[in-house]
Amino acid sequence: MSKEKSTWIADWNPEDEKYWESKGKTVARRNLIWSIMAEHIGFSVWLIWSIVATKLPQAGFHYTTDQLFQLVALPGLIGSLMRFPYTFAVPVFGGRNWTIVSAALLFIPAILLAYFVTQPDTSFGVMLLVAATAGLGGGNFASSMANISFFYPDRMKGWALGLNAAGGNIGVSGVQLLTPIVIGLAWVSLYMGSPQGTTGLYLQNAGLMWLPFIALAVWGAFRYMDNLTSARSTFKGQLVIVKRKHTWVMSYIYIGTFGSFIGYSAAFPLLLKTQFPQVTVAIAFLGPLVGSLVRPIGGWLADRLGGAQVTFWNFLVMAAATVGVMYFIDIKSFVGFLTMFLILFVTTGVGNGSTYRMIPSIFREEKLRTSRITDGTARLQAIKDASIESAAALGFIGAIGACGGYLIPRGFGASIAMTGGPHLALAVFLAFYITCIVATWWYYMRKSFMVQLAPSLAEARV
């Protein structure tokens, strides 16, 4: 993979097919590869506590079940908050530059975890602060998605954004698969610390294992990624998105898709441990794995069928799967519970891809409609302005959607503490999905809206 002599590209024009074929797609692919790498590590660090929390009692930490769910939930909240500044950083500092910084920051939660899990006398408050730093990994998604959206032509955004997101999302399943294995290997720690408890656990490995990969992500971003001058914008220029109605509507809907994915991913191992203690938590990786793998399919379907159509029907299946989870918990059937939860994870992945495909189309068509543009040059400028707005919106909406990473684990923890089971939380989630079905239909499927927003619906693919 060759690297441009300058880290800034001034003539970027992916909508020009000749430019795209001769130069654009090679540069875009290179940036996508290393964006996925950095984002993958970010997700891995962000969700690392979903497994570590389940092992703390074995390692001599005396925390309650609700406190363990708080350790799982807090990185989700911090990650969602970090996505706001990360979103606006790309057009201000450049995509390559910010990827270097955001990847390097991942050393902090990895090193802190590696130290404090070897100290069983650590107070819950201190451990909560340590877990909170893992939220730095959650911010990477927003800046990565905002950055990659500039590199690809509109006709390919659904697939590119879906692939970028899937590559990051799969870090969740990776950390949940590898961590239970690695924490049993003394050599990973380089003998820097004794095993915790009486079970031969080397919990420090959960942090140490990621250090070389973080270093690789920083080096790759420095060596192979680019900044785009066409993507530059001030913080004030991007902040206009908060005035857009569709920013808030799509944020609400995205809580239902990505919020569910990240929230269920974080809570699933501990939920398994509390509801089916005879089952190993290592199997939890299957959920985020299938959710990640189908995300590009959601974007692909949205490119062809329309994001609103895919999102609407996806929420219907999501609601049905939630009812299934409740039923199989009632009858204590692990096979049924796992099957319904895997279907739920699939719907979160498809919905993630379809909703993210809707955003660029909505902002482009809204910009063209409100500008009433007829001149070709002005139209190109409007499309460029819409790209900057939609990139900011992608990160902003992703930030709000990520709050599900806090709400779902806290919901399960509170439900179990109050009622002894997760049914109350699941009932609340089900009610929320029903409101998402209504919102998707009302704002993006009604005929009157379609005519208002995009006279050429076939082109817009909302």
WOVEN-V264148 format. One record per backbone hydrogen bond with DSSP energy under -1.0 kcal/mol. CO is the residue of the C=O (numbers start at 1). NH is the residue of the N-H. Records with the same first field share a line. If there is no record, write none. Layout:
CO: NH  NH
This chain:
7: 227
9: 229
13: 16
16: 20
17: 21
18: 22
19: 23  24
20: 25
23: 27
24: 28
25: 29
26: 30
27: 31
28: 32
29: 33
30: 34
31: 35
32: 36
33: 37
34: 38
35: 39
36: 40
37: 41
38: 42
39: 43
40: 44
41: 45
42: 46
43: 47
47: 50
48: 51  52
49: 53
52: 55
55: 59
56: 61
57: 60
61: 63
64: 68
65: 69
66: 70
67: 71
68: 72
69: 73
70: 74
73: 76  77
74: 78
75: 79
76: 80
77: 81
78: 82
79: 83
81: 84
82: 86
83: 87
84: 88
85: 89
89: 93
90: 94
91: 233
94: 98
95: 99
96: 100
97: 101
98: 102
99: 103
100: 104
101: 105
103: 106
104: 107
105: 108
106: 110
107: 111
108: 112
109: 113
110: 114
111: 115
112: 116
113: 117
115: 118
116: 119
119: 122
123: 127
124: 128
125: 129
126: 130
127: 131
128: 132
129: 133
131: 134
132: 135
133: 136
134: 137
139: 143
140: 144
141: 145
142: 146
143: 147
144: 148
145: 149
147: 150
148: 151
153: 156
156: 160
157: 161
158: 162
159: 163
160: 164
161: 165
162: 166
163: 167
164: 168
165: 169
166: 170
168: 171
169: 172
170: 174
171: 175
172: 176
173: 177
174: 178
175: 179
178: 182
179: 183
181: 184
182: 185
183: 202
186: 191
187: 190
189: 192
191: 193
196: 201
201: 196
202: 205
203: 206
204: 207  208
205: 209
207: 210
208: 211
210: 214
211: 215
212: 216
213: 217
214: 218
215: 219
216: 220
217: 221
218: 222
219: 223
220: 224
221: 225
227: 9
228: 231
229: 232
234: 238
235: 239
238: 241
239: 242
240: 243
241: 244
245: 249
246: 250
247: 251
248: 252
249: 253
250: 254
251: 255
254: 258  259
257: 261
258: 262
259: 263
260: 264
261: 265
262: 266
263: 267
264: 268
267: 271
268: 272
269: 273
270: 274
271: 275
272: 276
276: 279
280: 283
281: 284
282: 285
283: 286
284: 287
285: 289
286: 290
287: 291
288: 292
289: 293
290: 294
294: 298
295: 299
296: 300
297: 301
298: 302
299: 303
300: 304
301: 305
302: 306
306: 310
307: 311
308: 312
309: 313
310: 314
311: 315
312: 316
313: 317
314: 318
315: 319
316: 320
317: 321
318: 322
319: 323
320: 324
321: 325
322: 326
323: 327
324: 328
325: 329
326: 330
327: 331
328: 333
333: 337
334: 338
335: 339
336: 340
337: 341
338: 342
339: 343
340: 344
341: 345
342: 346
343: 347
344: 348
345: 349
346: 350
347: 351
348: 352
349: 353
350: 354
351: 355
352: 356
353: 357
354: 358
355: 359
358: 362
359: 363
360: 364
361: 365
362: 366
363: 367
364: 368
365: 369
366: 370
367: 371
368: 372
375: 379
376: 380
377: 381
378: 382
379: 383
380: 384
381: 385
382: 386
383: 387
384: 388
385: 389
386: 390
387: 391
388: 392
389: 393
390: 394
391: 395
392: 396
393: 397
394: 398
395: 399
396: 400
397: 401
398: 402
400: 403
401: 404
402: 405
403: 406  407
404: 408
406: 410
407: 411
408: 412
409: 413
410: 414
411: 415
412: 416
413: 417
414: 418
415: 419
416: 420
422: 426
423: 427
424: 428
425: 429
426: 430
427: 431
428: 432
429: 433
430: 434
431: 435
432: 436
433: 437
434: 438
435: 439
436: 440
437: 441
438: 442
439: 443
440: 444
441: 445  446
446: 450
447: 451
448: 452
449: 453
450: 454
455: 457
456: 460
457: 461
461: 307
